[in-house]
Amino acid sequence: MTEIRLLLVDDHPVVRRGLRGYLELEPDFTVVGEAGDGEEALRAIAETRPDVVLLDLKMPGLDGQGVLERLASVDDAPRVLVLTSATDAERVPNAITAGAAGFVYKDIDPDALASAIRTVHAGQLLLAPVAMRGLMNGNATTTAPSLTPRESQVLGLIAKGQTNRQIARALGVSEKTVKTHVTNLLRRIGAADRTQAALWAVRHGIG
């Protein structure tokens, strides 16, 4: 079992205490620290080297967006899962653009949060459904390259965080075929990697 080291960043001690309480029940999670503001979070990241940071966006001083922007220039920066209120859906595009690996809400079920942490730790993109709609509404473009039905299927599964192996199994094709589709997709939509492709899919209502 792979240990996942977590840092909890929220300006409310009660929230941090609650998060720590149920996350530490998971056998593969270790909470290595907490922080109540952005500057403290950056210091804690440098000192504890967490794998995943649970980050609130609204904080005094340097906020969560500022933390993400600072981490963008840090080598081997941790994965960041933004954990905030549903009223902040409009913050999703900027947070994801700045490097957040996922976005969920504070009322998320504990088991779902644990799953979300494991998802972003595995290198996948994870967005709450309401956040995805915010991305679609706020960033939709009027033109987009046309995709074949199969390419749209593959892209939709990428947006859901599936690996090439999972996509191959879902579509009943070889993993090599999926890799070819992914390569063609990235080139066609101008995406540098799977994360950018997933964001493109969300903005265009695919997935």
C-alpha positions in Angstrom: 0.0 0.0 0.0 1.4 3.4 -1.0 1.5 6.0 1.7 0.0 9.4 0.7 1.2 12.3 2.7 -1.3 15.1 3.2 -1.1 18.7 4.1 -4.4 20.4 5.3 -4.7 24.1 4.4 -7.8 26.0 5.7 -8.1 29.2 7.8 -10.7 27.5 10.1 -9.1 25.2 12.8 -12.4 23.3 13.2 -12.4 22.4 9.5 -8.8 21.2 9.7 -9.6 19.2 12.8 -12.5 17.5 11.2 -10.6 16.7 8.0 -7.7 15.3 10.0 -10.1 13.2 12.2 -11.5 11.1 9.3 -8.6 11.2 6.9 -6.3 9.7 9.5 -8.7 6.7 9.7 -7.6 5.8 6.1 -4.7 3.3 6.3 -2.8 4.8 3.4 -3.1 8.5 4.5 -0.7 10.3 6.8 -1.4 14.0 7.7 2.0 15.6 7.9 0.9 19.1 8.7 -1.7 21.9 8.7 -1.7 25.6 7.8 -4.1 28.4 8.3 -3.0 30.8 5.5 -1.1 30.8 2.2 2.3 31.8 3.5 2.2 29.2 6.3 1.1 26.7 3.7 4.1 27.3 1.5 6.4 27.0 4.4 4.8 23.7 5.5 5.0 22.4 1.9 8.8 23.1 1.9 9.3 21.5 5.3 7.0 18.4 5.1 7.0 17.6 1.4 3.4 16.3 1.2 2.2 14.3 -1.8 -1.3 16.0 -1.8 -2.4 19.4 -0.4 -6.0 20.0 0.5 -6.3 23.7 -0.2 -9.0 26.2 0.7 -9.2 29.1 -1.7 -10.6 31.8 0.6 -8.0 32.6 3.2 -6.6 35.9 4.8 -3.4 37.3 3.2 -2.1 35.0 0.5 -5.2 33.0 -0.6 -5.4 29.6 -2.2 -5.1 31.0 -5.7 -1.9 32.8 -4.7 -0.5 29.5 -3.3 -1.2 27.7 -6.6 0.5 30.5 -8.6 3.6 30.2 -6.3 3.7 26.5 -6.6 3.7 26.7 -10.4 7.4 27.6 -10.3 8.3 24.9 -7.7 10.0 21.7 -8.9 8.3 18.6 -7.7 5.4 20.5 -6.3 2.7 18.4 -4.6 -0.6 17.7 -6.2 -3.3 20.2 -5.0 -6.9 19.3 -4.4 -9.0 22.4 -3.9 -11.6 22.0 -1.2 -14.0 24.9 -0.9 -17.7 25.9 -0.8 -20.1 25.4 -3.7 -20.6 29.2 -3.9 -17.1 29.5 -5.3 -17.6 27.6 -8.5 -16.6 30.7 -10.5 -13.1 30.3 -9.1 -12.6 27.0 -10.8 -11.1 28.1 -14.1 -8.4 30.2 -12.5 -7.6 27.5 -9.9 -7.3 24.8 -12.6 -5.3 27.0 -14.9 -2.9 27.8 -12.0 -2.3 24.1 -11.5 -4.9 22.6 -9.2 -5.3 18.9 -9.9 -8.9 18.7 -8.6 -11.8 20.6 -7.2 -14.4 19.3 -4.7 -16.7 20.9 -2.2 -16.5 20.9 1.6 -19.8 19.0 2.0 -18.3 16.0 0.1 -18.9 12.6 1.7 -15.7 11.4 3.5 -15.4 8.3 1.4 -15.7 10.4 -1.8 -13.0 12.8 -0.5 -10.7 9.9 0.2 -11.3 8.6 -3.3 -10.7 12.1 -4.7 -7.4 12.3 -2.9 -6.3 9.0 -4.4 -7.4 10.1 -7.8 -5.3 13.3 -7.9 -2.4 11.5 -6.3 -2.5 9.0 -9.2 -2.0 11.9 -11.6 -5.5 12.3 -12.8 -7.7 15.4 -13.0 -10.8 15.5 -10.8 -13.6 18.1 -10.9 -16.8 18.2 -9.0 -19.9 18.2 -11.4 -20.9 21.7 -10.5 -17.4 22.9 -11.0 -17.3 21.3 -14.4 -20.5 23.2 -15.4 -18.8 26.4 -14.3 -15.9 25.7 -16.6 -18.2 24.9 -19.4 -20.3 28.0 -18.9 -17.4 30.3 -18.3 -14.9 29.1 -20.9 -16.9 27.7 -23.8 -15.6 28.7 -27.2 -17.7 29.2 -30.3 -15.5 27.1 -32.6 -13.8 23.7 -32.0 -12.2 21.2 -34.2 -14.5 18.4 -35.3 -13.8 15.0 -33.7 -14.8 11.5 -34.9 -17.4 9.7 -32.8 -14.6 7.4 -31.5 -12.3 10.4 -30.7 -15.2 12.0 -28.7 -15.6 8.7 -26.8 -12.0 8.6 -25.9 -11.8 12.2 -24.9 -14.9 11.8 -22.7 -13.3 9.0 -20.9 -10.0 11.0 -20.5 -12.1 13.8 -18.9 -13.4 11.2 -16.4 -9.8 10.4 -15.4 -9.6 7.0 -17.0 -6.2 5.5 -18.0 -5.5 4.1 -21.5 -6.0 0.6 -20.2 -9.4 1.5 -18.7 -10.4 3.2 -21.9 -9.4 0.2 -24.0 -11.4 -2.1 -21.7 -14.5 0.2 -21.9 -14.4 0.5 -25.7 -13.3 -3.1 -26.5 -10.2 -2.1 -28.3 -6.5 -2.6 -27.8 -4.5 -0.3 -25.6 -2.3 0.5 -28.6 -5.3 1.7 -30.5 -6.3 4.0 -27.6 -2.7 5.4 -27.5 -3.1 6.3 -31.2 -6.4 8.0 -30.6 -5.0 10.0 -27.7 -2.0 11.1 -29.7 -4.2 12.3 -32.5 -6.6 14.0 -30.1 -3.9 16.0 -28.4 -2.6 17.2 -31.7 -6.0 18.0 -33.1 -7.2 20.1 -30.1 -3.8 21.6 -29.4 -3.4 20.1 -25.9 0.0 19.3 -24.5 -1.1 16.5 -22.1 -4.1 14.6 -20.8 -4.9 17.3 -18.2 -5.2 19.9 -20.9 -7.3 17.5 -23.0 -9.6 16.9 -20.0 -10.1 20.6 -19.5 -10.8 21.1 -23.2 -13.4 18.3 -23.1 -15.1 20.0 -20.1 -15.2 23.4 -21.8 -16.8 21.9 -24.9 -19.3 19.7 -23.1 -17.7 16.3 -23.8 -17.6 13.7 -21.1 
